[in-house]
Amino acid sequence: MYEKYKKAAKLVDDIKQGQSIPTPAQIAGYNKVGLALEKARFMRKYVEAIRVERAGRDIHGRRFFLKGA
């Protein structure tokens, strides 16, 4: 699981650094269905990577770094 969420974290970081997330103005300018679908798939992949990273970090933290009451 650790490897999986680290891989997802790297993907999220790469996307953030590359500034490949389309702006609302860019989205409004899409006039071809194919381009819009391509960007939608890209954003779904990005959101899924965030979900995997967040869930993995949460599980990892609860399992190995429990805090005493």
Number of C-alpha atoms within 10 A of each C-alpha: 13 12 9 12 20 16 15 22 20 13 16 19 13 12 15 12 9 9 10 12 15 13 10 8 8 9 14 10 10 12 9 8 8 10 12 15 11 11 16 14 12 16 16 12 15 17 13 14 21 18 15 18 22 15 14 20 17 11 13 15 12 11 9 8 9 9 7 4 3
